Amino acid sequence: MKKRYKVLGAAFVMTATITIPVFAGTWVQDLARPANQGGISNWWYRNDDGSYPSNTWTWLDGNRDGVSECYRFDANGWLYVSTKIDGFDVNDSGAWLVNGTVQTKKSSTENQGGAASETSKKNQWVTDSVGSKYYDSKGNVSIGWKKISGTKYYFDENGYMATGYQEIDGTGYYFLNNGKQSTKTVHDSSDGVYYVIEKGSHRVTDIVEESEWWAYKKDADRDSVDLSNVVTTDGTEQKTGTTGSLQKLTDAGIYEDWAMACFELINQERKKKGIAELEYDEEIQEACNIRAQEIEESYSHTRPDGTSCFTVLEEVGIRNGSMGENIYESPVTPEAAVKGWMNSKGHKANILNKSFKKSAIGFYYDPDSTWKYYWVELFTN
């Protein structure tokens, strides 16, 4: 009981000694800063006169509902959140708590006009409980398409920044979490789909279910869409070939999604060296599938019938040009297969051979065999 009395007493002193009026203004978020670093957030409060509270507790009615909450700002004006400061708790919104309850008081009417703040913001982002707005060099709220620092954004009729998939004038576009228009294909795991972005126009040309992704990639027109640089909704590059996104291996057979994951990793190795990506080829894929099953029986560049490995290309209709073959048994992931090949001088030479233009990879799994995992890549020019 003594502890409770002490807390209430402190609360009384605090409310009695804070004499700062409840100014109207706007919450502003700096997206370049961490959301919470040691209890200090990336939010500050801009008063209508351009000033901001710093190194103080301040009562603010940020949402203009007639009720103010008390907030603590550091010496630079950043809001404290989810921490204890000066012996008092603040929640994840920065509001002062007593015994877990947000402390409030009726707002003063001083400086509640609000209109002045709309004309004082220039070249800055302002975020509220609904979303983010951008005020241009004249202090006007951006509406529609807007290029900011070389990047395109879109703002709705109320000035709020668009995120996610949006249809604008009958055309689909995708905007990342930070509002930037995506110029790369996006994997939105929350929707369970891939938004395929067309080169040049950067419009969404296809929406593909996760379960259909590898089949889509195999048949896609790579001249019009870039599928090798997929990003997540926050714009970070998605790692390719992780087994968590692939079909579970059960019965013996060809697993094309595993092969395609490996193919993407091969092209990543070529890109690292500034070499053009290999073009996926259906006929070579057919040959690879045959060879992947053959190397379980005879792990060699000679086929079980005693002929050269390249006769399989003739069987599927490819008879001219230079050719190469990489084989591997036992790697349990696409990453492991590529890593092994890249650590072998001869296999690496095939992968990085500039004269090779087309390729495919075959992957055969047999749980009852000696090595279980069998990989084959064939190349042609």
N, C-alpha and C positions, 0 to 999 in steps of 0.2 A: 504493500500500500504506500509505503514511503517513496518507492521508486515511481509509482504512478503520480504522486503529488509533485515530485520533482519535474517530471516531463511536462505536466500541465502548467507548472509555474514557469518553466522555460518558454513554453508556447505563449503564455500571456505576455511575458517580457518582449518576445519577438514581435508580436502583433502590435504591441503598444509603441515600440520604438521605431518601427519602419514607417517613415513619413512620406516615402516616394508615392506620388499619385498614380492612378491606374491609367497610363497613357495608351492611346490607340496606336496600333502599329501592325507589323507583319512578321511572322516567323520566317526565317530564311535558313535554308540548308545548303551547306557546302559539300557537294557530292565527292569532291576530291579528298576529303578528310575521312578518317575512320568513323564509323557510326558510334563507337564507344571505345575510347582509349583511356583506361585507368579512371573510368567514371566521368570523363569529359566527352561530350557528344560533338557532332558536327552541325549543331543548330545554334543560331543566335537570334536576337530579337531587334528588329529595326523600328525605332519610334518614328512617328510621322515627321518629326523635324530632322530626321537623319541620324540622330544620336542612337546610342545603344547602351543598355545597362552592363556594367562590368564590376567585378569584385563586390557584389552586393546581392542581397535578397530583394526581389521585386514582385509585387502583385500585378498580374497581367490577365486581362480578359482576351486571350488570343483568338478565340472563336466568336467573340462578340455576342455571347449568350446572356450577358448581364451578370455573370458570376466569374469572379477572378480566383485564380490559384496563385500560390506563391512559389517562385522559382529562384534558384541560386546560380549566378554566373561567375565565371572565373575572371582573372585580371584582364584577360583579352576579350571578354564578352561571350565565351562559349558556355553553353548550358551544361550543368552537371545532371547526370542521369544514373539511376540504378546504383546509388552509392549513399554513403553517410558523409555529410559535410557540416562543419561547425557543430557537430553533435546531433544533427538532425538527419532523418532519412528522406530521400527523394525517390520517386518511382521511375519506371522506364520512360515516362514522359517528362520527367524532371520536376513534377509537382511535389510539394512538401507533404510528408505523411506524419501523422501522429497515431500510434497504435494501429497502423495499417490503413488509416482513413485519410483521404485527401482533404486538406484544409482549404476552405473557401470563404469568400466574403462577397457581398454585393458590390458590383462595380461602381466606381465613380463615373459621373457623366462627363468629367473633364476630358477635353480633346477626343471626343468620340465621333467627330465628324467623319473621319476616315477617307474622304475624297482626296485630301491633299496627298495621301500616301500613294495614290495611283499615278500621280504625275511626277513623283520624285524618284522613281525607279528607272534607271537607264542602263542598258547592256548588262542585265543581271537576271539570274534565275530566282524565282520565289516559289517555295513549296508550302502548301497548306494541307489540310486533312483530306482534300479531294485529289490533289496531284500537283504537278509542276507547271508553272507558266514562265514565259520569257518576255522581258520588257526590252524593246529595241532602243536604239540610240536617241529616240525622241520620247521615250517613256511610254510608248504604246504597247499594249499586250499583243503578242504575235498571234495571228490567226492563219490557218492553212499551212502551206509549205513555207519553210524558212531554213535558209542555210546559215549555220552558226559555226564559225571557225572551220569552214570547209566541209562541214558535215550536214546532211539534210535531216530535218525534223518535220513533224506534222503536228499542228495544233487544232483542236476542235473549235466549234463555234463559240465556246466559252473560254477559249484560250488555253485549255489544258493539253499538255504534251501527250501524244499517242504512244502506246506501247503494245507489243504483241502483234497479232495479225489484224490488219485493218483493210477494208475495202473502201477505196476512195475513187469516186467517179467511175465505179464499175470495175476497177482494177485492184487486185490484191497486192499489198505490201506488208513487209514485216519490220517492226521496230523493236530494237533490243530494250532491255530493262532500263537503260539510261536514255531511251528515246531516240537514239541514233538509227537511221534507216539502215537495215542490214544490206550489204552488198554481197554477202555470202550465204549459202544455204544454211538454215538454222534447224537444229534439233531441239524441239520444245518437248522435254520429257513430261511436263505437266499435262500437255495435250496428247502425248503419245504419238506424235507425228513429226515428220520432217517437212519444212517449208522450203521448197526448191526455188532458188533465185536464178532468174535468167540473166545471163551476161549482158552488159550494156544498159538495158532498161532497169535492171534491179527489181523487176516486178516478181511476184510469186507466180510461177508458171505451173507448179504441181504441188499438191499436198499428199504426202505418202505416209501410210501407216508404218509403224516401226516393224511390224511383222513382214512387210513387203519391201523393206528398204534394200536389201541386198539384191533381190530380183530386179528392182527398179534400176539400181546402179548398173547392173550388167547390161541392160538394154538402152540406157539413156543416151541421148545425143550430147556428147561431151563438147561439141563445138558450140552449143548454145547454153549449156549449164555447166557450172563448175562444182563437181561433187567431191573434190579432193581436199577442200578447205572448209569443212563443215564446222560451224561454231555453235556454242550453246547460247541460251537466251541472254547471258551477260556479255557475250561477245568473245569469250575465250575459246581457243581452238579445241575441238573435241578430239580426244585421242582415238585413233583408228585401230581396229583389230582386237579390242579387248574381248576376251571370251565371254564375259558376262552378258554381252549383247547378242551372242550367237546361239544358234540352235544347240540344244543339249545333245551330246553324242550318246547314242544308245545302241542301235543295231548296226551291223556292218553295212557300209555303203558310201557313196559319194556325198559329201556335204559342201554344196556350192557357196554357202555364206562364209564358211571358214576359208575357202579358197579365195573369195573376193576380198576378205579382210586382209589376207596375205598379199594379194595383188596391190591393194592400196598402200600397204607398207613398203612394197618394192618401189612404187612410184615416189613415195616420200624420200627414199634413199637417192633416187635419181635427181629429184628436185634440190636436195641438199648440195649436189655437185653441179647444179646448173644445167642438167641434162634434161631434154624433153621427156615428158611422161610417155610410157608405153601405151599404145592403143589396145584396148581389150578386143579380142577376136573370138567369135563363136566357133569357127572351125578349129582354131588352136585349142579352145576349151574342150572340144570333143576329143581331140588327140590326147590332151593332158589327162582327162578322165580315164582313158584307156591305159595310159602309161602308169598312172597312180596305182591301179590295180595290178599291173604287171610287175612292178618292183617289189610287191609283197612276195611274189613267187621267185623273182630273180632280181636282186638288188644290183643292177648294172646298167650301163648305157647300151648294152646289148639286150635285145628283147628275148623272151623265152623261146622263140622259134629260131634264134641264132642270128637274126638280122639286126642292122643298126637301129638305134632308137628313132632315127629320123624317118624311117619308113612309115611310121605311124602318121606323119604329116602327109605323106603321099596318099595314104588310105583315105584321108578326109579332103583330098583335092588340092593340097599345097605341094608344088613340085619344084619351084624355082627359088633362088635366093639363098643367102647365108642363113644358117640355123644354129641354135644353141639349146642345150638342155641342162637344167639343174635338178638333181634329185636329193631327197633326204628322208631318212626313216627315223622315227622315234620322237622328234620335237612335239611337245604336247600343246603348243599354242602357235598362232601365226607369228607372234613376236619372236618366239624361240627359233622358228624355222628361218626367218629373215636374219636374225642375229648370227646364226650358225653359217649361213651362206656368206654373209658379209665378212665373217672372220676367216673365210677360205679364199685364197688368192684367185683360184680358177673360177669359183662360183661368183665371186664379187666382180670379176672381169666381165662375165656375161651380163650381170645386172646393170653395170655401168657402161656397157658397150653402146656407143653413140649410133652405131649403124643399125642396131636393132630397133624396129619401129612398132612391132606388134607382139603381143604376148598373151598368155593366160596361165592359170595355175590350177592344177588338179589336186584335190585332197581326198584321200580314201582312208576310212577308219574301219578297222576290224578288231574288235575286242578279244577275239580268240586267237589272234596271230601273235607272232613273237614280239614285234615292235609296235603293233597297234596303229601307229600314225604314219601315213605315207604321203609325201609331198613331191610334186613334179611341176617344174616350170619350163615351158618351151618358148623360144624366141625365134622370130623371123624378121627379115628386113623388107 
